Amino acid sequence: MNVPNQCRVRSGRLASDESFGNNGVFYIPIGISGKYYTVVASDGMGWEHVSVSLPSRALTWEEMCKIK
């Protein structure tokens, strides 16, 4: 897994930094709209997990593929 550290949440209760490795919350921009995907990524015990959400609807398959 390769996380986008430039999009990592670095302040507040969901904050993390590079010392957390691939674990953390990331706000991934959606084009130039000012909106973003909220991505929670973690790895450990041989597993990688990514959870992606938008505030108002479920993601489309195409959006999930883009995040992947």
NORWOPE-V305850 format. One record per run of one state. SS is the DSSP state (H for helix, E for strand, C for the rest). FROM is the first residue (numbers start at 0). LEN is the number of residues. If there is no record, write none. Layout:
BEGIN
<<SS & FROM & LEN> <SS & FROM & LEN>>
END
This chain:
BEGIN
<<C & 0 & 4> <H & 4 & 3> <E & 7 & 1> <C & 8 & 9> <H & 17 & 3> <C & 20 & 3> <E & 23 & 6> <C & 29 & 6> <E & 35 & 9> <C & 44 & 2> <E & 46 & 7> <C & 53 & 7> <H & 60 & 7> <C & 67 & 1>>
END
